[in-house]
Amino acid sequence: MDLGLKGKTAIVTGATRGIGRAIADLFADEGANVAICARKADEVEAAVAALKDKGVSAFGQVVDIADGAALQAFIKASGEALGGVDIVVSNASALVQGSKEADWRAMFEIDMLGAVNVLEAARPFLEKAGAEKGDAALIIISSISAAEAANPSAYGAIKAAQIHFAKGVAKANASKHVRCNVISPGTVFFEDGVWGRVKAGMPAFFEQTLKRNPTGRMATPEEIAAAAVFLSSPRSAFTTGINMVVDGAISARVNF
């Protein structure tokens, strides 16, 4: 299936490894130009070079997502460098599971305000793409933890707030042909990710978690990327305001 992404421009935050990197790579594989940001200069440089090797234009900057002004400047610079913005994926996360004030601040500033600042900075570009091309998209990467309250952590609560925000964005911008959807992954494994570290440090807990999933395994970043890229593509032009759960059926809730 041709997703209709060739020549479009996508921005992905937190995109030098894991889910974000897989999303950026898949956009490039589909012929889209890609802008990325992350915190480490060497990783941004390497990722941009790899994206260019796929035959597309790529742009990258070092950005602390908690710095709203820097994030908005990156979005603007990306749009100017690549000739517009059709798609934005708010992927960066603090990945904090605690419940102390510092944990709440980190999750709010990076996950929640990060998504808000991404939208506000990209809005002129997305509205222009919606008006001229009939479709533009914002994707927010949340988590099944948004609806699985095992403890009073900041992580699940802020991830739930992202989904609520996305629904409002979808309703407010539908007439402008700007869509907003959420991807909620379950457990995702890659070597330098959270579950990679759990496997190395707490192997018994890792195996126990594997057994909870009916598939007997965790997702790969590429499987999450496939959902995000499809949902952001013109092939999903009438799909907006949804929360797509990609978890291998590990969650028990019914996603009405």
Secondary structure, DSSP 4 states (H G I P E B T S, - for coil): ---S-TT-EEEEES-SSHHHHHHHHHHHHTT-EEEEEES-HHHHHHHHHHHHTTTS-EEEEE--TT-HHHHHHHHHHHHHHHT--SEEEE---------SHHHHHHHIIIIIHHHHHHHHHHHHHHHHHHHHHS-EEEEEE--GGGG--SS--HHHHHHHHHHHHHHHHHHHHGGGTEEEEEEEE--B--TTSHHHHHHHH-HHHHHHHHHHSTTSS-B-HHHHHHHHHHHHSGGGTT--S-EEEESTT---S---
